[in-house]
Amino acid sequence: MDMEQNQSEIIDHFIKQASVAASNASALASIITEATSHPLLFAFSEILALPNVLQLDSSENSVYLDMLQLFAHGTWSDYKSNAGRLPQLVPEQILKLKQLTVLTMADTYKVLPYDQLMQELDVTNVRELEDFLINECMYAGIVRGKLDQLQRCFEVQVAAGRDLRPAQLGNMIHTLSNWLSTSENLLVTIQEKIKWADSMGEIDKKHRKDVEEKVEEVKKSLFKLLTVSRQTSTLGAMGRSALNLVE
């Protein structure tokens, strides 16, 4: 079972739980804590979009909505900057948020310096950092890359995507619209080239046919000339024989 299917099934599980909880703020807070602690869940926008979850904003448990938004879009540094107004994280959540921090960095840069990673993840040495990247990121299937000890960096090859921030949606739509427009223009160009190739093919066929017809005409003309020449030769020979008899 691949990661995407895992994610989909886990998300469906928490959506169903949240639906059962309805407007019970305490139950929703518990569900959010469980979801953000789940070792295989790295996408939260679908849970965040649920109307009853959004209603936590006006409840005494609004900090759990803030926490869910943090896991959807934020990083470990964001948590440290706002720890005073957010619920205290359990170890599983801390690990998850640090994994998500790596994904955010990998989405921005394809070469991540060790020093920058250690600062963002609160890691004190290279060995601890490399163990984290191998065991908690690459083995978890959220990122693939190469550890370069000589250059002290992590070269990102593939990384899972994070939830889009609301402000990013417009840019993505714009990018996809441009891509669609470019694809349509390319398709028109390809179709025109196909039509041109077809027309050139027809012209080539017609030219070949004309040449073949002319060759046939020349063959026929040569055959006629050859026939006439043979007939003329025969008549000439008969004429000379007749003259010899007369003489």
ABEGO torsion letter per residue (X at the ends): XBAAAAAAAAAAAAAAAAAAAEABAAAAAAAAAAAAABAABABAAAAAABAAAAAAAABAAAAAAAAAAAAAABBAAAAAAAAAABBBBBAAAAAAAAAAAAAAAAAABABBBAAAAAAAAGBABAAAAAAAAAAAAAAAGABBBBBBAAAGBBBBABBBBBBBBAAAAAAAAAAAAAAAAAAAAAAAAAAAAAAAAAAAAAAAAAAAAAAAAAAAAAAAAAAAAAAAAAAAAAAAAAAAAAAAAAX
